[in-house]
Amino acid sequence: GVERFVVDLRNNPGGYFPGGVDVAKLFLREGDEIVFVTGRNGVEDEYQQRFPPRFKEPLVVLVNKNTASAAEILAGALKDNGRATVVGEQTFGKGLVQTLTELQDGSGVAVTISTYETPGHININKVGISPDVKNACPIDVEDVVSCIPEDTVWR
């Protein structure tokens, strides 16, 4: 069977918010917070794990400066809940919820309506996720386990 997991989020631009939440649910414990959606009046919505995790094995998450958006939500949820050790570089810092509206001339406008916060209430936008272990690793490395220093604690 599986002894431990490496989730490689390096150069992952995020994208689909529910996908990041769903992957977090595979590893988080019942009752763990995943992400808060906050607006000008505070927390507007929260996502929480409501079931036991599918996987309980130790976990390391790899990130870099190009890890963004939903990938940052995933990394932040696993880190703040003590479920994974995050290894790599400070992430990009894309934590906005925006609506896109097309204008009559074909152009568009994006309006920020809220932001994402980690379970520890860290606003991801323009800040990103700080790794527990700083260790930049080339994206083209064949064995991702070589990116993880030997003394790293797997959670």
Helices and strands as residue ranges (DSSP letters): E 5-8, H 17-27, E 33-39, E 42-48, E 59-63, H 70-80, E 85-88, E 96-102, E 108-117, E 133-134, G 144-147
